[in-house]
Amino acid sequence: MKAKKLTCDYSNLASFILRVALAVPFLFAAIDTTLQPEAWIGFMPLFLQNLFPKALLLGGFSLYEAALSVWLLSGWKTKEAAALAAATLLAITITNITALEIVFRDIGLLLAAVALGVLHHEKNGKK
């Protein structure tokens, strides 16, 4: 008698973990930027600081980050949300490369976003 092979698809759990792992830092940054704008303005590129009032720039980016967090947590169009998160993290890393001792963590988050996108590309490809 052959033993049954037990298989389990953990891709939904992996997706949830990756989505939360990405959403939490974006949401934290959105909230903390609102509470302590002086601590965050230095991470905004100077050309943007010269184009927009600092309060508008930080407030707009905080809203964007909060919306991206909600989108990631919703599980709707996850591949697209992951791509936007990856692009955002890449831009943050590139524009703050001189502060690599601080933004190096964003590289890990960037790779998590890429992994989430790959996971959902694979899931969509199987349907």
C-alpha positions, 0 to 999 in steps of 0.5 A: 500500500502506497503512502499518500503524499501530503502536499500543502500550498503555503503560497497564500500564507507566504503572500500574506506574510510578505504583504504585512512585512511590506505594509507595516514599514510603509504605514509606520513611515506614513504615521511617523512622518506626520508626527515628526516631519523634521526627522523625515524631510532630509530623506526627500530629494532636494529637487522635490523640496525646492519644487513643493512646500515641505508640508505638502511634500511630506503630507502627500508622500505620507498619504501615498505610503498609507494608501500603498499599505492598505492596498498591500494588505487588501490582497487586491491586484497584489502583483501590481501593488508589489511592483509599486512598492518595489519601485518606491523602495528602489527610488528611496534607496537610490535618492538616499544612497549617501545614507546607506547606513540607514536605508540599507534595510530598504534593500531587503524590503525591495527584495521582499516586494520583488518576491511578492510580485514573483509569487503572484506572477506564478499564481496568476500564470497557473490559472 
